């Protein structure tokens, strides 16, 4: 089927689906990584380029870009028992199509996400939408809460962020006054309606272009933090902050990548660490040209300094991460790469970053994705539960090579 891919995406009635669960242990790093669901394609979804969300009961939620009853993608739930349920089937029409990068849970258990195509507006195939799935005691009610016109952004292909007031934030890679994307806010008005505000319009210059595939971060003061995959003074991506001011948001570039040892093209999102520091990955550059894990340190005078924690070497070490990193209870970081790993597949790896007593970081590969019939090609990071386990999705792999969900236990 024809499928529009946004810049930061790597290539390629409600239906209930009985579990097609494979509880086999993956073949590398025995008993640490297990395939817990294998997508069959078609009605249950395919091409799962999705971050996962997890609720207090351990249910996982995500999206498939394709498949479903109408071929336009799905929103799905996977229960702790491994039961897969399609919560919504996209038609590709007014409701949207091709929902990349998953959904976000609010405090009431409702889901919010974006679809790249469909909706309306001036774009061929539609400019995309932001949608809500309201949890009504176990049933899910779908609604479009914003349809992009092109002038206010287009092609939203990253997850949304929800602040403590229930405001929804996100980015678009295209559209807006300069055609290179926006940062938007959707504000509930208390009547069930949402008011759209474009809070920043990218210029494509020193400020960057179109955001990234990662979710924006929001701190307790309501400041937003994000990355642009391209643009900036060197054209190779930026990390930025947006601070609310009366009547206008203040945009600040925290770092512009140079494309040398510091890395380039930050596709994934950011992680808040201790003392407000930021962690992320780059797809390109670094010492070996295959991407980095980096840290931005926040100083009391308001400045930020960049440091490379690790440069990927390729081969069995992994290469080209396009995901965020997550932290465990000890402060160790975990992430995935989109390439490298097993020589038979180059389907990517799960890596661990550990900090030693002198503050130095070291990297180790804790799992190499083997590909079909096991998971393969992790384009997104992982989400953790209260027991210290992590869960993630791969766009391929599984018994039908249409995507898989896995559980990783450090």
C-alpha positions as CSV (number, residue, x, y, z in Angstrom):
1,X,0.0,0.0,0.0
2,X,1.1,3.6,-0.5
3,X,2.4,5.1,2.7
4,X,3.7,8.6,3.4
5,X,6.8,8.5,5.7
6,X,7.6,11.6,7.8
7,X,11.2,12.7,7.9
8,X,11.9,11.1,11.3
9,X,10.2,7.8,10.6
10,X,12.3,4.9,9.4
11,X,11.1,3.2,6.2
12,X,8.9,0.8,5.5
13,X,-16.7,-1.1,14.9
14,X,-13.8,-2.2,17.5
15,X,-12.3,-5.6,16.8
16,X,-11.1,-8.0,19.4
17,X,-8.3,-10.3,18.5
18,X,-7.6,-13.5,20.4
19,X,-4.1,-13.7,21.7
20,X,-1.5,-15.1,19.3
21,X,1.1,-15.0,22.1
22,X,4.5,-16.6,21.7
23,X,6.0,-17.1,25.2
24,X,9.3,-18.4,23.9
25,X,12.5,-17.1,25.4
26,X,14.6,-15.2,22.9
27,X,17.8,-17.0,21.9
28,X,20.4,-14.5,23.1
29,X,20.9,-13.4,26.7
30,X,18.8,-16.3,28.0
31,X,15.7,-15.5,30.1
32,X,16.2,-11.8,29.9
33,X,14.2,-10.9,26.8
34,X,11.0,-12.6,25.8
35,X,8.6,-12.2,22.9
36,X,5.2,-11.6,24.5
37,X,3.2,-10.9,21.3
38,X,3.6,-11.5,17.7
39,X,1.6,-9.4,15.2
40,X,0.0,-11.5,12.4
41,X,-0.6,-8.5,10.1
42,X,-3.9,-7.6,8.6
43,X,-6.6,-7.2,11.2
44,X,-4.5,-7.1,14.3
45,X,-2.1,-4.5,12.8
46,X,1.4,-4.5,11.2
47,X,4.5,-2.3,11.2
48,X,4.5,-1.4,14.9
49,X,6.6,1.7,14.8
50,X,5.4,2.6,18.3
51,X,6.4,3.6,21.7
52,X,4.5,1.8,24.4
53,X,2.5,3.2,27.3
54,X,1.8,1.2,30.4
55,X,-1.0,1.7,33.0
56,X,-1.0,0.8,36.7
57,X,-2.5,-2.6,36.0
58,X,0.3,-3.5,33.6
59,X,-1.7,-3.1,30.4
60,X,0.4,-2.0,27.4
61,X,-0.9,0.4,24.7
62,X,0.5,1.3,21.3
63,X,-0.2,1.8,17.6
64,X,0.4,0.0,14.4
65,X,1.1,2.2,11.3
66,X,-0.7,-0.2,9.0
67,X,-3.2,-3.1,9.1
68,X,-6.4,-3.2,11.0
69,X,-9.9,-3.6,9.6
70,X,-9.4,-0.8,7.0
71,X,-5.6,-0.9,6.5
72,X,-5.1,2.5,8.0
73,X,-3.5,1.3,11.3
74,X,-4.7,0.6,14.8
75,X,-4.6,1.5,18.5
76,X,-4.1,-1.7,20.5
77,X,-4.0,-2.9,24.1
78,X,-2.0,-5.9,25.3
79,X,-3.0,-7.2,28.7
80,X,-0.6,-8.7,31.3
81,X,-2.0,-12.1,30.3
82,X,-1.0,-11.5,26.7
83,X,-4.5,-10.8,25.3
84,X,-4.3,-8.4,22.3
85,X,-7.3,-6.1,21.7
86,X,-7.7,-3.6,18.9
87,X,-9.2,-0.5,20.5
88,X,-9.6,1.5,17.2
89,X,-9.2,0.8,13.5
90,X,-8.3,3.9,11.4
91,X,-10.0,4.4,8.1
92,X,-7.5,6.9,6.6
93,X,-10.4,9.4,6.2
94,X,-11.6,12.1,8.6
95,X,-10.4,10.0,11.5
96,X,-6.8,9.9,10.3
97,X,-4.4,7.2,9.1
98,X,-0.9,5.9,9.8
99,X,-0.6,6.5,13.5
100,X,3.1,6.5,14.2
101,X,4.8,6.4,17.6
102,X,2.1,5.3,19.9
103,X,-0.2,6.9,22.5
104,X,0.1,8.8,25.7
105,X,-2.0,8.1,28.9
106,X,-3.5,10.9,30.9
107,X,-4.2,10.7,34.7
108,X,-7.7,9.4,34.0
109,X,-6.6,6.6,31.8
110,X,-7.5,8.2,28.5
111,X,-5.3,7.8,25.4
112,X,-4.0,10.5,23.1
113,X,-2.0,10.2,19.9
114,X,-1.5,11.5,16.3
115,X,-2.1,10.2,12.8
116,X,0.2,11.4,10.0
117,X,-2.4,11.3,7.2
118,X,-6.2,11.7,6.9
119,X,-8.2,14.4,8.5
120,X,-8.5,17.3,6.1
121,X,-6.6,20.5,5.2
122,X,-4.6,21.4,2.1
123,X,-2.3,18.4,2.1
124,X,-2.5,15.5,-0.3
125,X,-4.0,12.6,1.6
126,X,-4.9,14.9,4.5
127,X,-2.7,16.9,7.0
128,X,-3.2,14.5,9.9
129,X,-5.0,14.6,13.2
130,X,-4.7,14.5,17.0
131,X,-7.1,12.0,18.5
132,X,-8.4,10.9,21.9
133,X,-9.6,7.5,23.1
134,X,-11.7,8.1,26.2
135,X,-11.8,5.2,28.6
136,X,-15.5,4.7,29.7
137,X,-15.4,1.8,32.1
138,X,-13.6,-0.6,29.8
139,X,-15.1,0.7,26.5
140,X,-13.2,3.2,24.4
141,X,-14.8,6.2,22.6
142,X,-12.7,7.7,19.8
143,X,-12.8,11.3,18.8
144,X,-10.6,13.7,16.7
145,X,-9.7,16.6,18.9
146,X,-7.8,18.5,16.2
147,X,-7.5,18.3,12.4
148,X,-4.5,20.0,11.0
149,X,-5.0,22.4,8.1
150,X,-1.4,22.7,6.9
151,X,-1.2,26.4,8.0
152,X,-1.0,25.2,11.6
153,X,1.2,22.2,10.9
154,X,0.9,18.9,9.1
155,X,2.0,15.3,9.2
156,X,2.2,14.8,13.0
157,X,4.3,11.7,13.5
158,X,5.5,11.9,17.1
159,X,3.8,11.2,20.5
160,X,2.0,13.9,22.4
161,X,2.8,15.2,25.9
162,X,0.2,16.0,28.6
163,X,1.0,18.5,31.4
164,X,-0.5,18.6,34.9
165,X,-3.4,20.8,33.7
166,X,-4.4,18.4,30.9
167,X,-3.0,20.4,28.1
168,X,-1.7,18.4,25.1
169,X,1.6,19.3,23.3
170,X,3.3,18.0,20.2
171,X,5.2,18.8,17.1
172,X,4.7,18.5,13.4
173,X,7.6,18.0,10.9
174,X,6.0,20.1,8.2
175,X,3.5,22.8,7.7
176,X,3.1,26.1,9.6
177,X,4.0,29.6,8.4
178,X,7.4,28.5,7.2
179,X,6.5,25.0,6.0
180,X,9.0,23.3,8.3
181,X,6.8,22.5,11.3
182,X,5.5,23.8,14.5
183,X,5.1,23.1,18.3
184,X,1.4,23.1,19.2
185,X,-0.8,23.2,22.3
186,X,-4.3,21.8,22.6
187,X,-6.1,23.2,25.6
188,X,-9.4,21.8,27.0
189,X,-12.0,24.4,27.5
190,X,-14.1,22.5,30.0
191,X,-16.9,21.8,27.6
192,X,-15.4,18.9,25.8
193,X,-13.8,21.1,23.1
194,X,-10.2,21.9,22.5
195,X,-8.5,25.1,21.6
196,X,-5.5,24.9,19.3
197,X,-2.5,27.3,19.8
198,X,0.7,27.3,17.7
199,X,3.2,28.1,20.4
200,X,6.3,28.1,18.1
201,X,6.8,28.0,14.4
202,X,10.2,26.7,13.2
203,X,12.1,28.7,10.7
204,X,14.5,25.9,9.5
205,X,17.5,28.0,10.5
206,X,19.4,28.2,13.7
207,X,16.3,27.1,15.7
208,X,16.0,23.8,13.9
209,X,13.3,22.2,11.8
210,X,10.2,20.2,12.5
211,X,11.0,18.5,15.8
212,X,11.9,14.8,16.1
213,X,10.2,11.5,16.4
214,X,10.5,11.8,20.2
215,X,7.9,13.0,22.8
216,X,8.4,16.5,24.2
217,X,9.3,16.6,27.9
218,X,7.5,19.0,30.3
219,X,8.8,20.0,33.8
220,X,7.0,21.2,36.9
221,X,7.3,24.8,35.7
222,X,5.6,24.0,32.4
223,X,8.8,24.3,30.3
224,X,9.0,22.1,27.3
225,X,12.2,20.3,26.1
226,X,12.6,18.7,22.7
227,X,15.0,17.9,19.9
228,X,15.1,18.7,16.2
229,X,16.5,16.0,14.0
230,X,17.8,18.6,11.4
231,X,18.4,22.3,11.3
232,X,20.3,24.4,13.7
233,X,23.4,26.5,13.0
234,X,25.2,23.4,11.6
235,X,22.1,21.8,10.0
236,X,22.6,18.6,12.0
237,X,20.0,19.0,14.8
238,X,19.4,20.8,18.0
239,X,18.1,20.4,21.6
240,X,15.8,23.2,22.6
241,X,13.6,24.6,25.5
242,X,10.3,26.4,25.3
243,X,9.4,28.5,28.4
244,X,5.9,29.9,28.9
245,X,5.7,33.7,29.0
246,X,2.5,35.8,29.1
247,X,1.3,36.0,25.6
248,X,4.3,34.3,24.0
249,X,6.6,31.3,24.6
250,X,10.4,31.9,24.8
251,X,12.5,29.5,22.6
252,X,16.1,28.8,23.5
253,X,18.5,26.5,21.7
254,X,20.4,24.5,24.3
255,X,22.7,22.7,22.0
256,X,23.4,22.5,18.2
257,X,25.1,19.3,17.0
258,X,28.2,19.7,14.9
259,X,28.4,16.3,13.2
260,X,31.8,15.4,14.5
261,X,32.5,13.4,17.7
262,X,29.5,15.0,19.3
263,X,27.0,13.3,17.1
264,X,24.3,14.4,14.6
265,X,20.6,13.8,13.8
266,X,18.9,13.2,17.1
267,X,15.8,11.2,16.0
268,X,14.7,10.1,19.5
269,X,13.3,12.0,22.5
270,X,14.9,13.1,25.7
271,X,15.1,11.8,29.3
272,X,15.2,13.9,32.4
273,X,18.0,12.7,34.7
274,X,19.1,13.8,38.2
275,X,19.4,17.6,38.8
276,X,17.5,18.3,35.6
277,X,20.2,16.9,33.2
278,X,19.1,15.6,29.8
279,X,20.0,12.4,28.1
280,X,19.5,11.3,24.4
281,X,20.9,9.6,21.4
282,X,22.0,10.6,17.9
283,X,21.7,8.5,14.8
284,X,24.9,9.7,13.1
285,X,28.4,10.9,13.7
286,X,30.4,10.3,16.9
287,X,33.8,8.8,16.9
288,X,32.9,6.0,14.5
289,X,30.2,7.8,12.6
290,X,27.5,5.5,13.9
291,X,25.7,7.5,16.5
292,X,26.1,8.4,20.2
293,X,24.6,8.6,23.6
294,X,24.9,12.1,25.0
295,X,24.3,14.1,28.1
296,X,23.4,17.8,28.5
297,X,24.3,19.1,31.9
298,X,22.3,21.9,33.4
299,X,24.4,24.5,35.4
300,X,23.1,26.9,38.1
301,X,23.8,29.9,35.8
302,X,21.3,28.5,33.3
303,X,23.9,27.3,30.8
304,X,24.1,23.8,29.4
305,X,27.2,21.7,28.4
306,X,27.2,18.7,26.1
307,X,29.2,15.5,26.7
308,X,29.3,12.2,24.7
309,X,28.8,9.3,27.0
310,X,29.4,6.7,24.3
311,X,30.0,6.3,20.5
312,X,28.6,3.2,18.9
313,X,31.1,1.0,17.0
314,X,28.8,-1.0,14.7
315,X,28.8,-4.7,14.1
316,X,27.9,-6.7,17.3
317,X,28.0,-3.4,19.3
318,X,25.0,-1.9,17.5
319,X,24.7,1.2,15.4
320,X,22.4,4.2,14.6
321,X,20.0,4.6,17.6
322,X,16.8,6.4,16.8
323,X,15.2,6.0,20.2
324,X,15.2,7.6,23.6
325,X,16.8,6.1,26.6
326,X,15.2,5.0,29.9
327,X,16.6,4.7,33.4
328,X,16.4,2.0,36.1
329,X,16.3,2.5,39.8
330,X,20.1,2.6,40.1
331,X,20.4,5.3,37.4
332,X,21.7,3.0,34.6
333,X,20.4,3.8,31.2
334,X,18.9,1.5,28.6
335,X,18.2,2.0,24.9
336,X,18.0,0.4,21.5
337,X,19.8,0.7,18.2
338,X,18.2,0.4,14.8
339,X,21.1,-1.5,13.2
340,X,24.0,-3.8,14.1
341,X,23.9,-6.6,16.6
342,X,23.5,-10.2,15.4
343,X,25.6,-10.8,12.3
344,X,22.8,-12.9,10.8
345,X,20.3,-10.0,11.0
346,X,21.7,-6.6,12.0
347,X,18.3,-6.1,13.6
348,X,19.6,-3.8,16.4
349,X,20.5,-4.3,20.1
350,X,19.4,-3.3,23.6
351,X,22.3,-1.5,25.3
352,X,23.1,-0.5,28.8
353,X,25.0,2.5,30.0
354,X,26.5,2.2,33.5
355,X,28.2,4.9,35.6
356,X,31.2,4.0,37.5
357,X,32.4,5.4,40.9
358,X,34.4,8.1,39.2
359,X,31.5,9.2,37.1
360,X,32.7,7.5,33.9
361,X,30.1,5.8,31.7
362,X,30.6,2.4,30.1
363,X,28.4,0.6,27.5
364,X,27.5,-3.1,27.3
365,X,25.2,-4.9,24.9
366,X,22.5,-6.8,26.9
367,X,20.5,-8.2,24.0
368,X,20.9,-8.6,20.2
369,X,17.6,-8.8,18.3
370,X,17.6,-12.0,16.3
371,X,14.7,-11.2,14.0
372,X,11.9,-13.5,12.8
373,X,10.4,-15.4,14.6
374,X,11.8,-13.3,17.5
375,X,11.8,-9.5,17.7
376,X,13.7,-7.5,15.1
377,X,14.4,-3.8,14.3
378,X,13.7,-1.6,17.4
379,X,13.0,1.9,16.2
380,X,11.8,3.0,19.6
381,X,12.8,2.9,23.2
382,X,11.2,1.0,26.1
383,X,8.8,1.7,29.0
384,X,9.2,0.3,32.5
385,X,6.9,-1.2,35.1
386,X,7.1,-1.0,38.9
387,X,8.9,-4.3,39.1
388,X,11.9,-3.1,37.1
389,X,10.9,-4.8,33.8
390,X,11.0,-3.0,30.5
391,X,8.8,-3.4,27.4
392,X,9.3,-2.4,23.8
393,X,8.1,-2.9,20.2
394,X,9.8,-3.8,17.0
395,X,8.6,-2.9,13.6
396,X,9.4,-6.3,12.1
397,X,10.1,-9.7,13.6
398,X,7.6,-12.0,15.2
399,X,6.2,-15.1,13.5
400,X,4.9,-13.2,10.5
401,X,7.6,-10.5,10.4
402,X,4.9,-7.9,10.9
403,X,6.1,-6.6,14.3
404,X,6.4,-7.8,17.9
405,X,6.2,-6.8,21.6
406,X,8.9,-7.9,23.9
407,X,9.7,-7.9,27.7
408,X,13.2,-7.2,28.9
409,X,14.2,-8.0,32.5
410,X,17.7,-6.5,33.4
